[in-house]
Amino acid sequence: MAIGRYAPSPTGTLHLGNLRTAVVAWLFARSEGSELRLRWEDLDTTARPEHETGQRRDLTRLGIGFAGDEMRQSDRLRIYQDVIDDLSRAGLTYPCWCSRREIREATAAPHGLRGAYPGTCRSLATTAVRALRESGRPPALRLRADQRELTIVDRLHGPSTGVVDDFVLARGDGTPAYNLVVVVDDAAQGIEEVVRGDDLLGSTARHAYLQRVLGVPEPRWTHVPLVVDSTGARLAKRDGSNGLDHWLAAGGSVASLLAAFGRTLGIAVGPTATIDDLLAGFDPDRIPRQPAALGPTGAELALLP
């Protein structure tokens, strides 16, 4: 048994890729006789109650149920700050005044590690720190990591080595950063398996590293292929034409969407499929490794060649 979770951000309509990931997370948990827990990642300034209501409605229409109490990140700011304070007292954090442009330029250099923070502010002289503080520009807070890479094992991708840099724990405005809160929340909810899109595979090494620093259990990792649009581009919540309502308006049904999800997961089901039908035929070893694409009408879904 492995407790799973689904953690949407209420910043728009869940697109079909989000919904497919929710279905897959539910299938993984229920196929092992376990449960799926819900967490609202609502620290983004664009998070809205109406988006949460719409997302909950769509998940319910697909037949996805959750166990236990819901978690809401906006209720846990004190907890995140306590973790940050503990890390700071242990000498594991430092302030950073680098802009995104400065970081991009540094990592684009011939010997830069692309996608990794180069450590510019890690060892600033006391006088430099004083001058930066006096400038009034608020710094981000970074973790002082002691290794550059870490290998995790993913259920679909196998061993995967990713960058571990001095990643941000809190932004300049004090908001706790995703790489921190996701680790703290997974530990608090007792999550034993994380199922999410494979666009996040590259950041998993950072999460596994922080889990070891904090002394919390590392879950199993499962990163599933994405759903893309008819041009091959990633879907986005801000585009309302790729959600469940659009699928229905284009002539599809909830059952046909579940059947389409099933086909992209190697599950043969009929046109009147329910999520329980998907569960009956679910086999993690049969999940294809290529993305699925929406067709031109928005009510078609097929694996890419």
C-alpha positions, -999 to 999 in steps of 0.1 A, spaced: 0 0 0 12 35 -8 -7 67 1 -9 90 -28 -18 127 -33 -31 151 -58 -21 187 -53 -37 212 -78 -31 249 -78 -65 267 -79 -53 292 -105 -76 283 -134 -94 255 -150 -78 220 -148 -68 211 -183 -70 175 -196 -34 168 -187 -41 178 -151 -72 156 -150 -54 127 -165 -27 130 -139 -53 130 -112 -69 99 -127 -35 81 -128 -27 91 -92 -60 77 -81 -54 45 -101 -20 40 -85 -33 44 -50 -65 24 -54 -48 -4 -73 -27 -10 -42 -57 -8 -18 -45 26 -6 -60 61 -7 -55 94 -24 -53 127 -5 -60 162 -16 -39 193 -11 -46 228 -24 -14 245 -35 -29 280 -31 1 302 -24 1 317 -59 -13 352 -60 -37 342 -88 -53 314 -67 -91 320 -64 -119 302 -45 -139 300 -78 -111 281 -94 -110 256 -65 -148 251 -68 -145 244 -106 -116 220 -101 -133 201 -74 -164 198 -96 -144 184 -125 -126 159 -103 -159 147 -89 -174 143 -123 -146 119 -132 -153 99 -101 -122 108 -82 -126 106 -45 -102 116 -18 -96 103 17 -87 122 49 -88 159 56 -79 183 28 -47 203 32 -45 240 22 -10 256 19 -23 290 29 -32 276 63 4 264 69 26 295 65 37 294 101 48 257 97 69 266 66 85 295 84 94 272 113 112 248 89 130 277 73 140 290 107 154 256 117 174 254 86 188 289 91 198 281 127 217 251 113 236 273 89 219 258 59 205 289 43 218 322 29 202 354 13 204 359 -24 199 391 -43 205 377 -79 179 385 -105 165 359 -129 185 376 -157 217 374 -138 211 337 -131 203 330 -168 235 347 -179 256 329 -154 242 294 -163 246 301 -200 284 306 -196 306 278 -210 312 262 -177 278 269 -161 255 241 -151 224 249 -171 193 252 -149 213 253 -117 219 283 -95 257 291 -97 261 301 -61 268 338 -67 256 349 -33 268 319 -13 300 334 -1 296 371 -3 318 392 19 302 408 49 306 443 34 289 432 2 260 417 22 257 449 42 256 470 11 229 448 -5 207 449 26 210 487 28 199 489 -8 164 479 3 161 452 -23 146 421 -5 166 389 -9 153 354 -16 165 327 8 184 297 -6 193 263 8 231 258 12 234 224 -5 265 202 -2 262 182 -34 256 190 -71 236 159 -83 214 132 -69 199 101 -85 164 90 -78 146 59 -91 113 65 -109 88 37 -115 85 45 -152 118 62 -160 141 41 -138 173 58 -124 172 96 -131 200 119 -121 191 156 -115 207 188 -104 209 197 -67 218 234 -64 212 260 -38 175 263 -46 152 289 -33 133 282 0 115 316 2 110 343 -24 120 379 -18 84 388 -6 87 360 20 64 335 3 77 299 8 88 284 -24 74 253 -41 105 232 -36 102 237 1 64 234 7 60 203 -14 85 184 7 71 196 40 35 189 29 42 154 16 58 145 49 29 160 69 3 141 49 22 108 51 25 106 13 42 74 2 40 78 -36 41 109 -57 25 106 -91 28 137 -113 37 149 -149 71 140 -162 79 177 -168 87 177 -130 111 148 -132 141 172 -134 132 189 -101 128 157 -81 165 154 -71 161 187 -52 130 173 -34 148 141 -25 178 160 -13 157 182 10 138 152 23 172 138 34 183 171 50 150 173 69 151 136 79 116 128 64 108 98 43 113 98 6 83 86 -13 82 65 -44 84 86 -76 62 81 -107 63 107 -135 38 101 -162 39 115 -198 21 147 -205 -9 155 -226 -1 181 -252 -22 201 -277 -26 194 -314 6 213 -321 26 194 -296 27 223 -271 21 218 -233 -14 226 -221 -19 255 -197 -47 263 -172 -49 299 -186 -63 284 -219 -99 275 -211 -103 255 -243 -85 224 -231 -106 214 -200 -135 191 -193 -162 216 -202 -147 222 -236 -144 184 -242 -182 181 -234 -191 211 -256 -172 196 -285 -194 165 -283 -175 143 -259 -188 129 -226 -172 121 -192 -173 84 -202 -155 90 -235 -129 111 -218 -122 83 -193 -121 58 -222 -96 81 -240 -75 83 -208 -76 46 -206 -63 41 -241 -34 64 -233 -26 43 -203 -28 9 -220 -62 1 -207 -89 -12 -231 -123 -1 -220 -156 6 -238 -172 40 -246 -192 39 -214 -162 36 -192 -162 46 -156 -131 52 -134 -138 18 -118 -135 2 -152 -101 18 -156 -91 5 -122 -101 -30 -132 -77 -30 -162 -49 -9 -147 -14 -22 -150 15 2 -143 38 -18 -165 16 -11 -196 17 27 -193 32 40 -226 61 63 -223 51 88 -250 29 118 -246 -8 119 -256 -21 147 -278 -55 164 -281 -71 163 -316 -82 195 -334 -117 194 -321 -106 191 -285 -127 160 -280 -101 135 -292 -71 121 -275 -45 97 -288 -9 87 -281 17 104 -302 36 81 -326 
